[in-house]
Amino acid sequence: MGYRKYVNLCVFLLILATAFQVDYNPFTINLATMGSQVINQKDALYQEIEEKKELFSEKPQDAYIDRVWKKTAGRNGLEVNVEKSYEKMKEAGTFDESKLVFDQISPEIGLMDLTGSPIYRGHPEKDMVALLINVSWGEEHIPEMLRILKENKVKATFFIEGKWAQQNSEIVKMIDEQGHVIGNHAYNHPDMARLSNQAMVEQISQTNQILTAITGKKAEWFAPPSGSYNDQVVYSATNLNMETILWTVDTIDWKNPSVSVMINRVKEKIHPGATILMHPTPATANGLEQLIQLVRESGYRLGTIDMLLSEER
């Protein structure tokens, strides 16, 4: 073999050896191994969350009409958000129930899908109650009640009589400006169940016009005076795109009880989803702060009627 051929062969073999050489780099191999372990660890934790999500999820509950409590709000279901739950757990690398993240799932049938029935309460498992304040007199007590509500960061629902609103428009504005919900309490406190169909509509619609003129907002909730209603009263409100609201806990403040009697009465009757009826009376003005404290110590949140009846948990 000539010298030139020998050199060419050596160069060829060198190139061939270089092309097929395995790049052994302990550092690179170690990084690859660590990356594989991280992926496997993620997969294991992610899969564990995926496998356990059904144990912690809850199905939504449809709104329904109860035989006693009439139209009753539904309740959102809970579904584990696997991605967000994993993000909260990945640093520790282990499953932690307290770090599960949930999405709320709406029911198929909502409260507004049901018609022809009044509403007494929120969902019976909802840890919230609403204060319903019916107003057709007692304006001297409202500023103090508003002060207490504001200091305690509570929003209430005021059902206001139309005639009273005309005479006390500044107080109505004050109630609205402080973020409370304003509902309709008919025009001049009639026995709604004894009225003609036309008179029922006039009582509600006239008051709506007055309240809208004062607040710029349309009332969505109607509370019949003294709780007097029949099917036609409910239909009249429904035709005006309003829900008829009653109550489950009566403070009987209109009987002028002592504060302790009123508080004990509420304590005995309070329940999840309760609607607590009150009026601007001396007993309520003097006992409102204690009542708020009682509700919270009993484990309940306080909200407006729309919050209570929403499907949100």
PyMOL commands that set and color helices and strands:
alter all, ss='L'
color gray80, all
select helices_A, chain A and resi 3-19+26-56+82-89+97-99+111-113+139-151+162-167+169-177+192-194+197-215+225-227+231-239+253-255+259-269+282-297+305-309
alter helices_A, ss='H'
color red, helices_A
select strands_A, chain A and resi 64-66+70-72+77-80+102-105+128-135+157-160+181-184+221-222+243-244+249-250+275-278+301-303
alter strands_A, ss='S'
color yellow, strands_A
deselect
rebuild
show_as cartoon
